[in-house]
Protein backbone atom coordinates (compact mmCIF):
# COMPACT_ATOMS: atom_id res chain seq x y z
CA UNK A 1 0.00 0.00 0.00
CA UNK A 2 1.37 3.39 -0.98
CA UNK A 3 1.47 6.02 1.73
CA UNK A 4 1.57 8.96 -0.69
CA UNK A 5 4.90 10.41 0.47
CA UNK A 6 8.27 10.21 -1.18
CA UNK A 7 11.00 9.00 1.22
CA UNK A 8 12.80 12.31 0.74
CA UNK A 9 9.67 14.14 1.89
CA UNK A 10 9.54 12.04 5.04
CA UNK A 11 13.23 12.68 5.65
CA UNK A 12 12.71 16.42 5.20
CA UNK A 13 9.76 16.35 7.62
CA UNK A 14 11.83 14.54 10.22
CA UNK A 15 14.68 16.98 9.81
CA UNK A 16 12.34 19.94 10.20
CA UNK A 17 10.93 18.43 13.37
CA UNK A 18 14.30 18.47 15.12
CA UNK A 19 15.90 21.33 13.19
CA UNK A 20 13.08 23.73 12.18
CA UNK A 21 13.80 26.21 9.46
CA UNK A 22 14.57 29.73 10.67
CA UNK A 23 13.50 32.78 8.70
CA UNK A 24 16.53 34.70 7.49
CA UNK A 25 14.65 37.97 7.91
CA UNK A 26 12.93 37.78 11.31
CA UNK A 27 14.65 34.65 12.77
CA UNK A 28 11.31 32.97 13.52
CA UNK A 29 11.03 29.19 13.05
CA UNK A 30 8.61 28.10 10.32
CA UNK A 31 7.44 24.84 8.80
CA UNK A 32 6.40 25.47 5.23
CA UNK A 33 5.70 28.09 2.62
CA UNK A 34 6.76 29.20 -0.85
CA UNK A 35 10.31 29.88 0.38
CA UNK A 36 12.81 27.62 2.09
CA UNK A 37 14.47 30.61 3.73
CA UNK A 38 11.86 33.29 4.40
CA UNK A 39 8.65 32.77 6.37
CA UNK A 40 5.31 33.61 4.76
CA UNK A 41 4.54 36.58 7.08
CA UNK A 42 7.83 38.22 6.07
CA UNK A 43 7.24 37.51 2.39
CA UNK A 44 3.87 39.24 2.67
CA UNK A 45 5.58 42.43 3.83
CA UNK A 46 7.49 42.73 0.53
CA UNK A 47 5.45 45.04 -1.65
CA UNK A 48 6.23 45.41 -5.35
CA UNK A 49 6.75 48.96 -6.58
CA UNK A 50 3.32 50.35 -7.37
CA UNK A 51 3.77 54.06 -7.90
CA UNK A 52 4.55 56.51 -10.66
CA UNK A 53 7.95 55.84 -12.25
CA UNK A 54 9.84 56.98 -15.32
CA UNK A 55 8.68 55.01 -18.33
CA UNK A 56 12.28 54.27 -19.30
CA UNK A 57 14.59 54.00 -16.27
CA UNK A 58 11.99 53.30 -13.57
CA UNK A 59 13.04 56.29 -11.44
CA UNK A 60 10.48 57.19 -8.78
CA UNK A 61 8.36 60.23 -9.68
CA UNK A 62 6.95 62.41 -6.95
CA UNK A 63 4.07 63.45 -9.17
CA UNK A 64 1.93 61.18 -11.32
CA UNK A 65 1.77 63.07 -14.61
CA UNK A 66 -0.81 60.63 -16.02
CA UNK A 67 1.24 60.34 -19.19
CA UNK A 68 2.17 56.84 -20.31
CA UNK A 69 5.07 56.49 -20.68
CA UNK A 70 6.43 59.57 -18.93
CA UNK A 71 10.19 60.14 -19.14
CA UNK A 72 12.19 61.73 -16.33
CA UNK A 73 14.55 64.65 -16.94
CA UNK A 74 17.64 62.41 -16.77
CA UNK A 75 16.39 60.16 -19.58
CA UNK A 76 15.35 63.12 -21.71
CA UNK A 77 18.73 64.78 -21.26
CA UNK A 78 20.85 61.66 -21.69
CA UNK A 79 18.79 58.71 -23.03
CA UNK A 80 20.03 55.35 -21.69
CA UNK A 81 20.98 52.57 -24.12
CA UNK A 82 18.24 50.27 -22.80
CA UNK A 83 14.59 50.54 -23.72
CA UNK A 84 13.19 49.73 -20.29
CA UNK A 85 14.41 49.18 -16.72
CA UNK A 86 12.23 47.94 -13.90
CA UNK A 87 12.84 46.82 -10.30
CA UNK A 88 10.58 44.56 -8.27
CA UNK A 89 10.70 46.43 -4.96
CA UNK A 90 12.41 49.09 -2.91
CA UNK A 91 15.74 48.23 -1.30
CA UNK A 92 14.43 48.32 2.26
CA UNK A 93 13.15 46.20 5.13
CA UNK A 94 12.59 42.51 4.30
CA UNK A 95 13.75 42.71 0.69
CA UNK A 96 16.98 44.39 1.82
CA UNK A 97 17.45 41.65 4.45
CA UNK A 98 16.99 38.93 1.83
CA UNK A 99 19.56 40.47 -0.49
CA UNK A 100 22.05 40.94 2.35
CA UNK A 101 21.71 37.31 3.43
CA UNK A 102 21.97 36.22 -0.18
CA UNK A 103 25.14 38.17 -0.98
CA UNK A 104 27.00 38.65 2.28
CA UNK A 105 25.94 35.62 4.30
CA UNK A 106 26.40 33.40 1.27
CA UNK A 107 23.02 31.71 0.96
CA UNK A 108 22.71 30.99 -2.79
CA UNK A 109 19.30 29.37 -2.27
CA UNK A 110 17.77 32.82 -1.85
CA UNK A 111 18.21 33.28 -5.59
CA UNK A 112 15.02 31.22 -5.92
CA UNK A 113 13.04 33.86 -4.05
CA UNK A 114 14.55 36.81 -5.90
CA UNK A 115 13.98 35.13 -9.27
CA UNK A 116 10.37 34.43 -8.30
CA UNK A 117 9.88 38.14 -7.58
CA UNK A 118 11.29 39.01 -10.99
CA UNK A 119 9.13 36.44 -12.76
CA UNK A 120 6.10 38.12 -11.18
CA UNK A 121 7.35 41.38 -12.67
CA UNK A 122 7.86 39.82 -16.09
CA UNK A 123 4.30 38.47 -16.01
CA UNK A 124 2.84 41.96 -15.64
CA UNK A 125 0.96 43.10 -18.77
CA UNK A 126 3.20 46.12 -19.32
CA UNK A 127 6.52 44.25 -19.29
CA UNK A 128 7.81 43.10 -22.71
CA UNK A 129 7.68 39.33 -23.23
CA UNK A 130 9.68 39.25 -26.46
CA UNK A 131 13.20 39.02 -25.01
CA UNK A 132 15.16 36.20 -26.60
CA UNK A 133 18.15 35.77 -24.29
CA UNK A 134 19.28 36.66 -20.76
CA UNK A 135 22.52 38.32 -19.64
CA UNK A 136 23.56 39.43 -16.16
CA UNK A 137 25.86 41.96 -14.50
CA UNK A 138 28.84 39.91 -13.25
CA UNK A 139 30.92 40.46 -10.12
CA UNK A 140 34.69 40.79 -10.18
CA UNK A 141 36.73 37.59 -9.88
CA UNK A 142 37.86 38.57 -6.38
CA UNK A 143 34.28 38.78 -5.11
CA UNK A 144 33.40 35.57 -6.93
CA UNK A 145 36.14 33.77 -5.02
CA UNK A 146 35.12 35.37 -1.72
CA UNK A 147 31.43 34.48 -2.04
CA UNK A 148 31.72 31.28 -4.00
CA UNK A 149 29.01 32.34 -6.45
CA UNK A 150 27.89 35.23 -8.62
CA UNK A 151 24.55 36.58 -7.27
CA UNK A 152 23.23 37.99 -10.55
CA UNK A 153 24.18 34.80 -12.42
CA UNK A 154 22.14 32.63 -10.03
CA UNK A 155 19.10 34.88 -10.42
CA UNK A 156 19.50 34.91 -14.21
CA UNK A 157 19.90 31.13 -14.24
CA UNK A 158 16.58 30.69 -12.42
CA UNK A 159 14.88 33.13 -14.79
CA UNK A 160 16.27 31.22 -17.75
CA UNK A 161 14.71 28.01 -16.45
CA UNK A 162 11.35 29.66 -15.71
CA UNK A 163 11.13 31.68 -18.94
CA UNK A 164 12.64 29.12 -21.31
CA UNK A 165 15.10 31.68 -22.69
CA UNK A 166 18.82 30.86 -22.88
CA UNK A 167 21.28 32.51 -20.51
CA UNK A 168 24.36 33.88 -22.22
CA UNK A 169 26.74 33.02 -19.39
CA UNK A 170 30.10 34.74 -19.51
CA UNK A 171 29.07 37.33 -22.08
CA UNK A 172 30.11 40.11 -19.74
CA UNK A 173 33.24 40.08 -17.58
CA UNK A 174 34.11 42.54 -14.84
CA UNK A 175 37.79 43.20 -15.43
CA UNK A 176 38.44 45.79 -12.74
CA UNK A 177 37.29 46.27 -9.15
CA UNK A 178 35.43 49.51 -8.55
CA UNK A 179 34.56 51.75 -5.62
CA UNK A 180 30.95 51.23 -4.42
CA UNK A 181 28.78 53.59 -6.46
CA UNK A 182 26.83 54.87 -3.45
CA UNK A 183 30.04 56.48 -2.13
CA UNK A 184 30.47 58.65 -5.21
CA UNK A 185 28.91 61.84 -6.54
CA UNK A 186 26.72 61.41 -9.62
CA UNK A 187 29.33 62.92 -11.96
CA UNK A 188 31.93 60.38 -10.79
CA UNK A 189 29.79 57.25 -11.15
CA UNK A 190 30.16 56.81 -14.88
CA UNK A 191 33.90 57.38 -14.58
CA UNK A 192 34.08 54.75 -11.84
CA UNK A 193 32.62 51.95 -13.97
CA UNK A 194 33.95 53.12 -17.34
CA UNK A 195 36.10 50.36 -18.78
CA UNK A 196 35.46 47.99 -15.85
CA UNK A 197 33.46 45.52 -18.00
CA UNK A 198 34.34 43.71 -21.20
CA UNK A 199 32.40 41.60 -23.68
CA UNK A 200 33.67 38.02 -23.68
CA UNK A 201 30.84 36.17 -25.39
CA UNK A 202 30.11 35.14 -28.96
CA UNK A 203 28.68 38.05 -30.92
CA UNK A 204 26.63 35.73 -33.12
CA UNK A 205 24.60 34.74 -30.03
CA UNK A 206 23.61 38.31 -29.28
CA UNK A 207 23.47 40.06 -32.65
CA UNK A 208 19.98 41.21 -33.55
CA UNK A 209 18.56 39.82 -30.30
CA UNK A 210 16.28 41.39 -27.72
CA UNK A 211 18.15 40.81 -24.47
CA UNK A 212 17.11 40.88 -20.82
CA UNK A 213 19.89 42.17 -18.52
CA UNK A 214 19.58 41.09 -14.88
CA UNK A 215 21.12 42.41 -11.65
CA UNK A 216 20.28 42.18 -7.96
CA UNK A 217 20.17 45.87 -6.93
CA UNK A 218 19.87 49.11 -8.90
CA UNK A 219 21.75 51.87 -7.09
CA UNK A 220 22.91 54.70 -9.35
CA UNK A 221 22.29 53.27 -12.82
CA UNK A 222 25.87 53.75 -14.00
CA UNK A 223 26.69 50.03 -13.96
CA UNK A 224 23.52 49.12 -15.85
CA UNK A 225 24.25 51.82 -18.40
CA UNK A 226 27.85 50.66 -18.90
CA UNK A 227 26.87 47.00 -19.38
CA UNK A 228 24.02 47.98 -21.68
CA UNK A 229 26.35 50.08 -23.82
CA UNK A 230 28.68 47.10 -24.22
CA UNK A 231 25.89 44.71 -25.21
CA UNK A 232 24.47 47.18 -27.72
CA UNK A 233 27.94 47.79 -29.14
CA UNK A 234 28.31 44.08 -29.78
CA UNK A 235 25.05 43.68 -31.64
CA UNK A 236 22.10 43.48 -29.25
CA UNK A 237 18.98 44.93 -30.89
CA UNK A 238 17.02 45.89 -27.78
CA UNK A 239 17.74 45.76 -24.06
CA UNK A 240 15.34 45.34 -21.17
CA UNK A 241 16.75 45.49 -17.65
CA UNK A 242 15.49 43.93 -14.42
CA UNK A 243 16.69 44.20 -10.84
CA UNK A 244 15.25 42.69 -7.69
CA UNK A 245 15.47 45.97 -5.78
CA UNK A 246 15.99 49.68 -6.33
CA UNK A 247 17.87 51.77 -3.78
Buried (B, 14 or more C-beta within 10 A) or exposed (E): EEEEEEEEEEEEEEEBEEEEBEBBBBEEEBEEBEBBBBBEBBBEEBEBBEEBBBBBBBBEBEEEEEEEEBBBEBBEEEEBBBBBBBBBBBBEBBBBBBBBBBBEEEBBEBBBBBBBBBBEBBEEEEBEEEBBBBBBBBBBEEBBEEBEBBBBBBBBBBBBEBBEBEBBBBBBBBEEEBEEBEEBEEEEBBEBBEEBBEBEBEEEBBEEBBBBBBBBBBBBBBBBBBBBBBBBEBBBBBBBBBBBBBB
